[in-house]
Amino acid sequence: MPSATCDTFLDDIEDIVSQEDSKPQDRHFARKHVIPKVRRRNTQKYLQDENSPPSDSTIPGIQKIWIRTWGCSHNNSDGEYMAGQLAAYGYKITENASEADLWLLNSCTVKNPAEDHFRNSIKKAQEENKKIVLAGCVPQAQPRQDYLKGLSIIGVQQIDRVVEVVEETIKGHSVRLLGQKKDNGKRLGGARLDLPKIRKNPLIEIISINTGCLNACTYCKTKHARGNLASYPVDELVDRAKQSFQEGVCEIWLTSEDTGAYGRDIGTSLPVLLWKLVEVIPEGAMLRLGMTNPPYILEHLEEMAKILSHPRVYAFLHVPVQSASDSVLVDMKREYCVADFKRVVDFLKDKVPGITIATDIICGFPGETDQDFQETVKLVEEYKFPSLFINQFYPRPGTPAAKMEQVPAQVKKQRTKDLSQVFHSYNPYDHKIGERQRVLVTEESFDSKFYVAHNRFYEQVLVPKNPTFMGKMVEVNVYESGKHFMKGQPVSDAKVYTPSISKPLAKGEISGLTEEFRNRLGNHLNSVSHTLDATQRDSASSRMALPLQRLHQDCALRMSVVLALFAFLFAFLIKVYN
């Protein structure tokens, strides 16, 4: 591990005297009208400098940090936790990349473009001489890549130690923490859930219920980073949800690489967790389930239908199919067939009328024939999924699919384009114009013209920007629809439901500062304060050296004048008496 370096050195006190200063011999032979030069000092600026460390200080805890996150909601939750811990320790989290001293880049390894953005950001940070800490699935899965050499890395299960990594990086060290969390040899779900965090949206809490999965999909790079399934205990997840509601959150997202597999490693199940969570959701607040693969939801269909019918749970489920060809699914090692997927969708649509089923499709997987692709097109035409994520296949390094015979790039692009045209050929919300819906308002639209709300089926509804609606559940009449949204006008006699008696945290405010963390924080801040005080004393001493030296120079100058006058008078008297 390289040692810390110092870029600037304090000049020797003798070197502070400039070339323009009078030399000792000049002062010794001065004869008349010697007037010391007085330099005016900007007192306000001097006091500011005295109270703050130099801009290039390596004292941890005082720098500005810019955090960039790519990828899934699990990654976003990790980013929020890292931001909260750093802010709690005194770092300033900034949205301005150029003013930041350090960039924390939280990566996604699902597709090539996401990694390309990550790599380009590293290059830009290096060009701008920023300190860099890397996080997320890319460095966790392949920490030895050339463009990662010499850079600090915080592993996906080590985010509770982000402060240590940032501190060492600021001091000039390269640190890598990539280990797994274990308890008595058993792998844990990850860092503790009660860590401080800064929610990107103070109204939405993202809770990771487990990390990793039970699958071994041939195209997936995320498995290399997140590993096998490791679930958090039910009580810890319920406690986190309670705390979130106490902080004014009105919407909870459950996330993981596969929520349907939750609990299989600790002797419980997803329905058990969901029924416990439903008990603590206040009126007017909502719970949204994350992605689940077909194999692990099949045995829970009856219970899942009941839960998704609950008034405080969105009737929404993300179930990736990836392909409607069984031969392609076998090559992908998806562990289900198209009939299994259809069984899940048909059962839930029957038991939960109006439910939104979102799905994913990969175009151009190795070995996919035109007939295979047409089977996928037919599936989309049959179900007309309102939410469809279409992905062109990208071979990820180190995965079995990367070694298979690839479909030509032009064919992959054309199939992606063709399927997109099928998706845009239907409007899923036209039949809902005129409906009266209850919607939960949680954010502002990208163009800042509307507030964004979601109805019972997690369909996006744009409403007027009335500040009293934010974080509330209101009733609207749907008057317009688009491909991905509806527009609603609040009804005159609408009831406004306030989900929580607690006021939401302000944007950027830290959540979850437990007593234990406050104690650790206090010890850390005392240490930083002592270091800062010592540095400020050294800095003040160096700044005071110049004024003191000039004072000594002035005194010496005056003494030399007195001595010269005395010598002149003494010589004159001797001449007179002689």
LOGU-971856 format. One record per residue (C-alpha): x, y, z; residue in one letter. Coordinates in steps of 0.5 Angstrom, whole numbers, padded with zeros to 4 digits. Each point is the difference from the previous one (the first is absolute). Example, Ala and Ser with C-alpha at 12.3 -4.5 7.8 and 13.67 -1.06 7.14 Angstrom:
<recs>
(rec (0025; -0009; 0016); "A")
(rec (0002; 0007; -0002); "S")
</recs>
This chain:
<recs>
(rec (0000; 0000; 0000); "M")
(rec (0003; 0007; -0002); "P")
(rec (0001; 0005; 0005); "S")
(rec (-0003; 0007; 0001); "A")
(rec (0004; 0005; -0004); "T")
(rec (0000; 0007; 0001); "C")
(rec (0000; 0005; -0006); "D")
(rec (0002; 0006; 0003); "T")
(rec (0006; 0002; 0005); "F")
(rec (0000; 0006; 0005); "L")
(rec (0006; 0004; -0002); "D")
(rec (0006; 0001; 0005); "D")
(rec (-0001; 0006; 0004); "I")
(rec (0006; 0003; -0003); "E")
(rec (-0003; 0000; -0007); "D")
(rec (-0006; 0004; 0001); "I")
(rec (0004; 0006; 0000); "V")
(rec (-0001; 0003; -0007); "S")
(rec (0005; 0003; -0005); "Q")
(rec (-0003; 0007; 0001); "E")
(rec (0001; 0000; 0007); "D")
(rec (0006; 0004; 0003); "S")
(rec (0006; -0004; 0002); "K")
(rec (0004; 0001; 0006); "P")
(rec (0005; 0004; -0002); "Q")
(rec (-0005; 0005; -0003); "D")
(rec (-0003; 0001; 0006); "R")
(rec (0007; 0001; 0004); "H")
(rec (0002; 0006; -0004); "F")
(rec (-0007; 0003; -0001); "A")
(rec (0001; 0008; 0002); "R")
(rec (-0007; 0003; 0000); "K")
(rec (-0008; 0000; -0001); "H")
(rec (0000; -0007; 0001); "V")
(rec (-0008; -0002; 0000); "I")
(rec (-0002; -0007; 0001); "P")
(rec (-0005; -0002; -0005); "K")
(rec (-0007; -0003; 0002); "V")
(rec (-0004; -0005; -0003); "R")
(rec (-0007; 0000; 0000); "R")
(rec (-0003; -0007; 0001); "R")
(rec (-0007; -0002; -0001); "N")
(rec (-0002; -0002; 0007); "T")
(rec (-0007; -0003; -0003); "Q")
(rec (0004; -0005; -0005); "K")
(rec (0005; -0001; 0006); "Y")
(rec (-0005; -0003; 0005); "L")
(rec (-0003; -0004; -0006); "Q")
(rec (0006; -0003; -0001); "D")
(rec (0002; -0001; 0007); "E")
(rec (-0007; -0004; 0001); "N")
(rec (0000; -0005; -0006); "S")
(rec (0006; -0004; -0002); "P")
(rec (0003; 0001; -0007); "P")
(rec (-0004; -0002; -0006); "S")
(rec (0005; -0006; -0002); "D")
(rec (0000; -0003; 0008); "S")
(rec (0000; -0007; 0000); "T")
(rec (-0004; 0000; 0007); "I")
(rec (-0006; -0005; -0001); "P")
(rec (-0007; 0002; 0001); "G")
(rec (0000; 0007; -0003); "I")
(rec (0000; -0001; -0007); "Q")
(rec (-0005; 0000; -0005); "K")
(rec (-0002; -0007; -0003); "I")
(rec (-0004; -0001; -0007); "W")
(rec (-0004; -0006; 0000); "I")
(rec (-0002; -0003; -0007); "R")
(rec (-0004; -0007; 0000); "T")
(rec (-0002; -0004; -0006); "W")
(rec (-0005; -0006; 0000); "G")
(rec (-0005; -0003; 0004); "C")
(rec (-0004; 0002; 0006); "S")
(rec (0004; -0004; 0004); "H")
(rec (0006; 0004; -0002); "N")
(rec (-0003; 0006; 0001); "N")
(rec (-0002; -0002; 0007); "S")
(rec (0008; -0002; 0001); "D")
(rec (0001; 0007; -0002); "G")
(rec (-0005; 0003; 0005); "E")
(rec (0004; -0003; 0005); "Y")
(rec (0007; 0002; -0002); "M")
(rec (-0003; 0007; 0000); "A")
(rec (-0003; 0000; 0007); "G")
(rec (0006; -0003; 0003); "Q")
(rec (0005; 0005; -0003); "L")
(rec (-0004; 0006; 0001); "A")
(rec (-0001; -0002; 0008); "A")
(rec (0008; 0000; 0000); "Y")
(rec (0000; 0007; -0002); "G")
(rec (0001; -0001; -0008); "Y")
(rec (-0004; 0005; -0004); "K")
(rec (-0004; -0004; -0005); "I")
(rec (-0001; 0004; -0007); "T")
(rec (-0003; 0000; -0006); "E")
(rec (0005; 0004; -0004); "N")
(rec (0005; -0005; -0002); "A")
(rec (0005; 0006; -0002); "S")
(rec (0000; 0002; 0007); "E")
(rec (0001; -0006; 0003); "A")
(rec (0007; -0003; 0003); "D")
(rec (-0002; -0007; -0001); "L")
(rec (-0004; -0004; -0004); "W")
(rec (-0004; -0006; 0002); "L")
(rec (-0002; -0004; -0006); "L")
(rec (-0005; -0006; 0001); "N")
(rec (0000; -0004; -0006); "S")
(rec (-0005; -0005; -0003); "C")
(rec (0003; -0006; -0004); "T")
(rec (-0007; -0003; -0003); "V")
(rec (0002; 0003; -0007); "K")
(rec (0006; 0003; -0004); "N")
(rec (-0003; 0007; -0001); "P")
(rec (0000; 0001; 0008); "A")
(rec (0007; -0002; 0001); "E")
(rec (0002; 0004; -0006); "D")
(rec (-0003; 0006; 0004); "H")
(rec (0004; -0002; 0006); "F")
(rec (0006; -0001; -0003); "R")
(rec (0000; 0007; -0004); "N")
(rec (-0002; 0003; 0007); "S")
(rec (0006; -0003; 0003); "I")
(rec (0004; 0003; -0006); "K")
(rec (-0003; 0007; 0001); "K")
(rec (0001; 0000; 0008); "A")
(rec (0008; -0001; -0002); "Q")
(rec (0000; 0005; -0005); "E")
(rec (-0003; 0005; 0005); "E")
(rec (0005; -0003; 0006); "N")
(rec (-0006; -0002; 0004); "K")
(rec (0001; -0005; 0006); "K")
(rec (-0004; -0006; -0002); "I")
(rec (-0003; -0006; 0004); "V")
(rec (-0004; -0005; -0004); "L")
(rec (-0006; -0004; 0002); "A")
(rec (-0005; -0005; -0003); "G")
(rec (0000; -0006; -0004); "C")
(rec (0005; 0001; -0005); "V")
(rec (0006; 0001; 0004); "P")
(rec (-0003; -0006; 0005); "Q")
(rec (0000; -0005; -0006); "A")
(rec (0006; 0002; -0003); "Q")
(rec (0005; 0004; 0004); "P")
(rec (0006; -0002; -0004); "R")
(rec (-0002; 0004; -0006); "Q")
(rec (0006; 0005; -0003); "D")
(rec (-0005; 0006; 0001); "Y")
(rec (-0001; -0001; 0007); "L")
(rec (0008; -0001; 0002); "K")
(rec (0002; 0004; 0006); "G")
(rec (-0007; 0003; 0002); "L")
(rec (-0004; -0001; 0006); "S")
(rec (-0006; -0005; 0000); "I")
(rec (-0006; -0001; 0005); "I")
(rec (-0003; -0007; -0001); "G")
(rec (-0008; -0001; 0000); "V")
(rec (0000; -0003; 0006); "Q")
(rec (0005; 0005; 0004); "Q")
(rec (-0004; 0006; -0001); "I")
(rec (0000; 0001; 0007); "D")
(rec (0008; 0002; 0000); "R")
(rec (-0001; 0005; -0006); "V")
(rec (0003; 0005; 0005); "V")
(rec (0006; -0004; 0001); "E")
(rec (0001; 0000; -0007); "V")
(rec (-0001; 0007; -0001); "V")
(rec (0005; 0002; 0005); "E")
(rec (0005; -0004; -0002); "E")
(rec (-0001; 0002; -0007); "T")
(rec (0001; 0007; 0002); "I")
(rec (0006; -0001; 0003); "K")
(rec (0003; -0003; -0006); "G")
(rec (-0001; -0007; 0001); "H")
(rec (-0003; -0005; -0004); "S")
(rec (-0005; -0005; 0004); "V")
(rec (-0004; -0006; -0003); "R")
(rec (-0005; -0003; 0005); "L")
(rec (-0004; -0006; -0004); "L")
(rec (-0001; -0005; 0005); "G")
(rec (-0007; -0003; 0002); "Q")
(rec (-0004; 0001; 0006); "K")
(rec (0000; -0006; 0004); "K")
(rec (-0003; -0002; 0007); "D")
(rec (0003; -0007; 0003); "N")
(rec (0002; -0002; -0007); "G")
(rec (-0007; 0002; -0003); "K")
(rec (-0001; 0005; -0005); "R")
(rec (-0004; 0006; 0002); "L")
(rec (-0004; 0004; -0005); "G")
(rec (0005; 0006; 0000); "G")
(rec (0001; 0006; 0004); "A")
(rec (-0005; 0002; 0006); "R")
(rec (-0006; 0003; -0002); "L")
(rec (0000; 0005; 0006); "D")
(rec (0005; 0004; -0003); "L")
(rec (0000; 0007; -0001); "P")
(rec (-0003; 0002; -0007); "K")
(rec (-0002; 0006; -0005); "I")
(rec (-0006; -0002; -0004); "R")
(rec (0000; 0003; -0007); "K")
(rec (-0007; 0001; 0001); "N")
(rec (-0002; 0001; 0008); "P")
(rec (-0007; -0003; -0002); "L")
(rec (0003; -0007; -0002); "I")
(rec (0004; -0005; 0004); "E")
(rec (0003; -0005; -0004); "I")
(rec (0001; -0007; 0004); "I")
(rec (0005; -0005; -0003); "S")
(rec (-0003; -0007; 0003); "I")
(rec (0005; -0004; -0002); "N")
(rec (0006; 0000; -0005); "T")
(rec (0002; -0005; -0005); "G")
(rec (-0004; -0006; -0003); "C")
(rec (-0001; -0007; -0001); "L")
(rec (0001; 0000; -0007); "N")
(rec (0006; -0001; -0005); "A")
(rec (-0002; 0004; -0006); "C")
(rec (0005; -0001; -0006); "T")
(rec (-0001; 0008; -0002); "Y")
(rec (0000; 0003; 0007); "C")
(rec (0007; 0003; 0003); "K")
(rec (-0004; 0003; 0006); "T")
(rec (0000; -0007; 0003); "K")
(rec (0008; 0001; 0000); "H")
(rec (-0001; 0006; 0005); "A")
(rec (-0006; -0002; 0004); "R")
(rec (0001; -0007; 0001); "G")
(rec (-0004; -0005; 0003); "N")
(rec (-0007; 0001; 0003); "L")
(rec (0001; 0003; 0007); "A")
(rec (-0006; 0003; 0004); "S")
(rec (-0001; 0005; 0005); "Y")
(rec (-0005; -0002; 0006); "P")
(rec (-0007; 0002; 0000); "V")
(rec (0000; 0004; 0006); "D")
(rec (0006; 0004; -0002); "E")
(rec (-0004; 0002; -0006); "L")
(rec (-0006; 0001; 0003); "V")
(rec (0004; 0005; 0005); "D")
(rec (0003; 0004; -0006); "R")
(rec (-0007; 0001; -0003); "A")
(rec (-0003; 0002; 0007); "K")
(rec (0006; 0005; 0000); "Q")
(rec (-0001; 0003; -0007); "S")
(rec (-0008; 0001; 0002); "F")
(rec (0002; 0004; 0006); "Q")
(rec (0005; 0004; -0004); "E")
(rec (-0006; 0002; -0005); "G")
(rec (0001; -0005; -0006); "V")
(rec (-0006; -0002; -0003); "C")
(rec (0002; -0005; -0005); "E")
(rec (0005; -0006; 0001); "I")
(rec (0003; -0004; -0006); "W")
(rec (0002; -0007; 0002); "L")
(rec (0006; -0002; -0004); "T")
(rec (0005; -0005; -0002); "S")
(rec (0003; -0004; -0005); "E")
(rec (-0006; -0005; 0000); "D")
(rec (-0005; 0002; 0006); "T")
(rec (-0004; -0007; -0002); "G")
(rec (0006; -0004; 0003); "A")
(rec (0000; 0004; 0007); "Y")
(rec (0001; -0004; 0006); "G")
(rec (0002; -0007; -0003); "R")
(rec (0006; 0001; 0003); "D")
(rec (-0002; 0001; 0007); "I")
(rec (-0007; -0004; 0001); "G")
(rec (-0005; 0005; -0002); "T")
(rec (-0003; 0003; -0006); "S")
(rec (-0002; 0006; -0004); "L")
(rec (-0008; 0000; 0002); "P")
(rec (0002; -0001; 0007); "V")
(rec (0004; 0007; 0000); "L")
(rec (-0005; 0003; -0004); "L")
(rec (-0006; -0001; 0005); "W")
(rec (0005; 0002; 0005); "K")
(rec (0001; 0007; -0004); "L")
(rec (-0007; 0001; -0001); "V")
(rec (-0002; 0000; 0007); "E")
(rec (0005; 0006; 0001); "V")
(rec (-0002; 0004; -0006); "I")
(rec (-0004; 0006; 0002); "P")
(rec (-0007; 0002; -0004); "E")
(rec (0002; 0004; -0006); "G")
(rec (0007; -0003; -0001); "A")
(rec (0002; -0005; -0005); "M")
(rec (0004; -0006; -0001); "L")
(rec (0003; -0002; -0007); "R")
(rec (0003; -0007; -0001); "L")
(rec (0007; -0001; -0004); "G")
(rec (0002; -0004; -0006); "M")
(rec (-0002; -0008; 0001); "T")
(rec (0002; -0006; -0004); "N")
(rec (-0005; -0005; -0002); "P")
(rec (0003; -0006; 0003); "P")
(rec (-0001; 0003; 0007); "Y")
(rec (-0007; 0003; 0000); "I")
(rec (-0003; -0006; -0003); "L")
(rec (-0001; -0003; 0007); "E")
(rec (-0003; 0006; 0003); "H")
(rec (-0005; 0002; -0005); "L")
(rec (-0006; 0000; 0004); "E")
(rec (0003; 0004; 0006); "E")
(rec (0003; 0005; -0005); "M")
(rec (-0006; 0001; -0003); "A")
(rec (-0003; 0002; 0007); "K")
(rec (0005; 0004; 0002); "I")
(rec (0000; 0004; -0007); "L")
(rec (-0007; 0001; 0001); "S")
(rec (0001; 0004; 0007); "H")
(rec (-0002; 0007; 0000); "P")
(rec (0007; 0002; 0002); "R")
(rec (0004; -0004; -0005); "V")
(rec (0001; 0002; -0007); "Y")
(rec (-0003; -0005; -0005); "A")
(rec (0006; 0000; -0004); "F")
(rec (0005; -0006; -0001); "L")
(rec (0006; 0000; -0004); "H")
(rec (0001; -0007; -0003); "V")
(rec (0006; -0001; -0005); "P")
(rec (-0001; -0005; -0006); "V")
(rec (0006; 0002; -0004); "Q")
(rec (-0002; -0004; -0006); "S")
(rec (-0007; -0004; -0002); "A")
(rec (0004; -0006; -0003); "S")
(rec (0002; -0006; 0004); "D")
(rec (0006; -0001; -0003); "S")
(rec (0003; 0007; 0001); "V")
(rec (-0002; -0001; 0007); "L")
(rec (0003; -0006; 0001); "V")
(rec (0007; 0003; -0003); "D")
(rec (-0001; 0006; 0005); "M")
(rec (-0001; -0005; 0006); "K")
(rec (-0006; 0003; 0002); "R")
(rec (-0003; -0006; 0003); "E")
(rec (-0007; 0001; -0002); "Y")
(rec (-0004; -0001; -0007); "C")
(rec (-0005; 0005; -0003); "V")
(rec (-0006; -0004; 0003); "A")
(rec (0003; 0002; 0007); "D")
(rec (0000; 0007; -0002); "F")
(rec (-0007; 0000; -0003); "K")
(rec (-0003; -0003; 0006); "R")
(rec (0003; 0005; 0005); "V")
(rec (-0003; 0006; -0004); "V")
(rec (-0007; -0004; -0002); "D")
(rec (-0001; -0001; 0007); "F")
(rec (0002; 0006; 0003); "L")
(rec (-0004; 0004; -0005); "K")
(rec (-0006; -0004; 0002); "D")
(rec (0000; 0000; 0007); "K")
(rec (0003; 0008; 0000); "V")
(rec (-0004; 0003; -0005); "P")
(rec (0003; 0006; -0003); "G")
(rec (0007; -0002; 0002); "I")
(rec (0006; 0003; -0003); "T")
(rec (0005; -0006; -0003); "I")
(rec (0007; 0003; -0002); "A")
(rec (0005; -0004; -0003); "T")
(rec (0007; 0000; -0004); "D")
(rec (0002; -0003; -0006); "I")
(rec (0007; -0001; -0003); "I")
(rec (0000; 0000; -0008); "C")
(rec (0006; -0003; -0004); "G")
(rec (0002; -0005; 0006); "F")
(rec (0005; -0005; -0003); "P")
(rec (-0003; -0006; -0004); "G")
(rec (-0007; 0004; -0001); "E")
(rec (-0003; -0001; -0007); "T")
(rec (-0005; 0004; -0003); "D")
(rec (-0005; -0005; 0002); "Q")
(rec (0002; 0001; 0007); "D")
(rec (-0001; 0007; 0000); "F")
(rec (-0007; 0000; -0004); "Q")
(rec (-0002; -0004; 0006); "E")
(rec (0002; 0006; 0005); "T")
(rec (-0004; 0005; -0005); "V")
(rec (-0006; -0005; 0001); "K")
(rec (0001; 0000; 0007); "L")
(rec (0000; 0008; 0000); "V")
(rec (-0006; 0001; -0004); "E")
(rec (-0004; -0005; 0004); "E")
(rec (0001; 0003; 0007); "Y")
(rec (0001; 0007; -0002); "K")
(rec (0005; 0001; 0006); "F")
(rec (-0001; 0008; 0002); "P")
(rec (0007; 0000; 0002); "S")
(rec (0005; -0004; -0004); "L")
(rec (0008; 0001; 0001); "F")
(rec (0003; -0002; -0007); "I")
(rec (0007; -0001; 0000); "N")
(rec (0005; -0002; -0005); "Q")
(rec (0005; -0006; 0002); "F")
(rec (0007; 0002; 0002); "Y")
(rec (0005; -0005; 0001); "P")
(rec (0003; 0001; 0007); "R")
(rec (0007; -0002; 0002); "P")
(rec (0001; -0006; 0004); "G")
(rec (-0007; -0003; -0002); "T")
(rec (-0002; -0006; -0003); "P")
(rec (-0004; 0003; -0005); "A")
(rec (0006; 0005; -0003); "A")
(rec (0003; -0007; -0002); "K")
(rec (-0006; -0002; -0004); "M")
(rec (-0001; 0001; -0008); "E")
(rec (-0002; 0007; 0000); "Q")
(rec (-0006; 0003; -0004); "V")
(rec (0002; 0005; -0005); "P")
(rec (0000; 0007; 0003); "A")
(rec (-0004; 0003; -0006); "Q")
(rec (-0005; -0006; 0001); "V")
(rec (-0001; 0002; 0008); "K")
(rec (-0001; 0007; -0002); "K")
(rec (-0005; -0001; -0005); "Q")
(rec (-0004; -0005; 0005); "R")
(rec (0000; 0005; 0006); "T")
(rec (-0002; 0005; -0005); "K")
(rec (-0006; -0004; -0002); "D")
(rec (-0002; -0002; 0007); "L")
(rec (0000; 0007; 0002); "S")
(rec (-0005; 0002; -0006); "Q")
(rec (-0005; -0006; 0002); "V")
(rec (0001; 0003; 0007); "F")
(rec (-0002; 0007; -0002); "H")
(rec (-0006; -0003; -0005); "S")
(rec (-0005; 0000; 0006); "Y")
(rec (-0002; 0005; 0006); "N")
(rec (-0001; -0003; 0006); "P")
(rec (-0004; 0005; 0004); "Y")
(rec (-0005; 0003; -0005); "D")
(rec (-0006; -0004; 0003); "H")
(rec (0002; 0004; 0006); "K")
(rec (-0002; 0007; -0002); "I")
(rec (-0006; 0002; 0004); "G")
(rec (0002; -0004; 0006); "E")
(rec (0000; 0002; 0008); "R")
(rec (0006; -0002; 0003); "Q")
(rec (0004; 0001; 0006); "R")
(rec (0007; 0001; -0001); "V")
(rec (0006; 0001; 0005); "L")
(rec (0005; 0006; -0002); "V")
(rec (0007; -0001; 0001); "T")
(rec (0004; 0004; -0005); "E")
(rec (0001; 0006; -0005); "E")
(rec (0000; -0002; -0008); "S")
(rec (0007; 0001; -0004); "F")
(rec (-0003; 0006; -0003); "D")
(rec (-0002; 0003; 0007); "S")
(rec (-0007; 0001; -0003); "K")
(rec (-0004; -0005; 0004); "F")
(rec (0000; -0004; 0006); "Y")
(rec (0001; -0008; -0001); "V")
(rec (-0005; -0004; 0004); "A")
(rec (-0002; -0008; -0001); "H")
(rec (-0006; -0003; 0001); "N")
(rec (-0002; -0007; 0003); "R")
(rec (0003; -0003; -0006); "F")
(rec (0007; 0004; 0000); "Y")
(rec (-0002; 0003; -0006); "E")
(rec (0003; 0007; -0001); "Q")
(rec (-0005; 0006; 0001); "V")
(rec (0002; 0007; -0001); "L")
(rec (-0004; 0005; 0004); "V")
(rec (0001; 0008; 0001); "P")
(rec (0005; 0003; 0004); "K")
(rec (-0004; 0001; 0006); "N")
(rec (0005; 0000; 0006); "P")
(rec (-0005; -0003; 0005); "T")
(rec (0000; -0006; -0004); "F")
(rec (0007; -0002; 0001); "M")
(rec (0001; -0006; 0004); "G")
(rec (-0008; -0001; 0000); "K")
(rec (-0005; -0004; -0003); "M")
(rec (-0005; 0003; -0004); "V")
(rec (-0006; -0001; -0004); "E")
(rec (0000; 0002; -0008); "V")
(rec (-0004; -0001; -0006); "N")
(rec (0004; -0003; -0006); "V")
(rec (-0001; 0005; -0006); "Y")
(rec (0006; -0002; -0005); "E")
(rec (0005; -0006; -0001); "S")
(rec (0006; -0001; -0003); "G")
(rec (0005; -0006; -0001); "K")
(rec (0003; 0000; 0007); "H")
(rec (-0005; 0004; 0004); "F")
(rec (-0007; 0003; 0001); "M")
(rec (-0002; 0007; 0002); "K")
(rec (-0004; 0002; 0006); "G")
(rec (-0004; 0006; 0002); "Q")
(rec (-0002; 0000; 0008); "P")
(rec (-0007; -0001; 0001); "V")
(rec (-0003; 0006; 0004); "S")
(rec (-0003; -0004; 0006); "D")
(rec (0007; -0004; 0000); "A")
(rec (0002; -0003; 0007); "K")
(rec (0008; 0001; 0001); "V")
(rec (0003; -0006; 0004); "Y")
(rec (0006; 0002; 0004); "T")
(rec (0004; -0007; 0001); "P")
(rec (0004; 0002; 0006); "S")
(rec (-0001; 0005; 0006); "I")
(rec (0008; 0001; -0001); "S")
(rec (0002; 0005; -0004); "K")
(rec (0005; -0002; -0006); "P")
(rec (0007; 0001; 0001); "L")
(rec (0003; 0006; -0004); "A")
(rec (0004; -0002; -0007); "K")
(rec (0007; -0002; 0002); "G")
(rec (-0002; -0001; 0007); "E")
(rec (0003; -0006; 0004); "I")
(rec (-0004; -0006; 0002); "S")
(rec (0001; -0005; 0005); "G")
(rec (0005; 0003; 0005); "L")
(rec (0000; -0005; 0005); "T")
(rec (0003; 0001; 0007); "E")
(rec (0005; -0005; -0002); "E")
(rec (0002; 0004; -0006); "F")
(rec (0000; 0006; 0004); "R")
(rec (0005; -0002; 0005); "N")
(rec (0005; -0003; -0006); "R")
(rec (-0001; 0007; -0003); "L")
(rec (0001; 0004; 0006); "G")
(rec (0007; -0004; 0001); "N")
(rec (0002; 0001; -0007); "H")
(rec (-0002; 0008; 0000); "L")
(rec (0004; 0001; 0006); "N")
(rec (0006; -0004; -0004); "S")
(rec (-0001; 0005; -0006); "V")
(rec (-0001; 0006; 0004); "S")
(rec (0007; -0001; 0004); "H")
(rec (0003; -0001; -0006); "T")
(rec (-0003; 0006; -0003); "L")
(rec (0002; 0004; 0006); "D")
(rec (0007; -0002; -0001); "A")
(rec (0000; 0001; -0007); "T")
(rec (-0003; 0007; 0001); "Q")
(rec (0005; 0002; 0005); "R")
(rec (0006; -0002; -0004); "D")
(rec (-0003; 0003; -0006); "S")
(rec (-0001; 0007; 0004); "A")
(rec (0007; -0001; 0003); "S")
(rec (0002; 0000; -0007); "S")
(rec (-0004; 0006; -0002); "R")
(rec (0002; 0004; 0006); "M")
(rec (0008; -0002; -0001); "A")
(rec (0000; 0006; -0006); "L")
(rec (-0003; 0005; 0005); "P")
(rec (0004; -0001; 0005); "L")
(rec (0006; 0000; -0004); "Q")
(rec (-0002; 0006; -0003); "R")
(rec (0000; 0003; 0007); "L")
(rec (0007; -0002; 0002); "H")
(rec (0002; 0003; -0006); "Q")
(rec (-0003; 0007; 0001); "D")
(rec (0003; -0001; 0008); "C")
(rec (0007; -0001; -0003); "A")
(rec (-0001; 0006; -0005); "L")
(rec (-0002; 0005; 0005); "R")
(rec (0006; -0003; 0005); "M")
(rec (0005; 0001; -0006); "S")
(rec (-0002; 0007; -0001); "V")
(rec (0000; 0002; 0007); "V")
(rec (0007; -0003; 0000); "L")
(rec (0002; 0003; -0006); "A")
(rec (-0002; 0007; 0003); "L")
(rec (0004; -0002; 0007); "F")
(rec (0006; -0001; -0004); "A")
(rec (-0001; 0006; -0004); "F")
(rec (-0001; 0004; 0007); "L")
(rec (0006; -0003; 0003); "F")
(rec (0005; 0001; -0006); "A")
(rec (-0002; 0008; 0000); "F")
(rec (0001; 0000; 0008); "L")
(rec (0007; -0003; -0001); "I")
(rec (0001; 0005; -0006); "K")
(rec (-0002; 0006; 0004); "V")
(rec (0004; -0001; 0006); "Y")
(rec (0006; -0002; -0004); "N")
</recs>
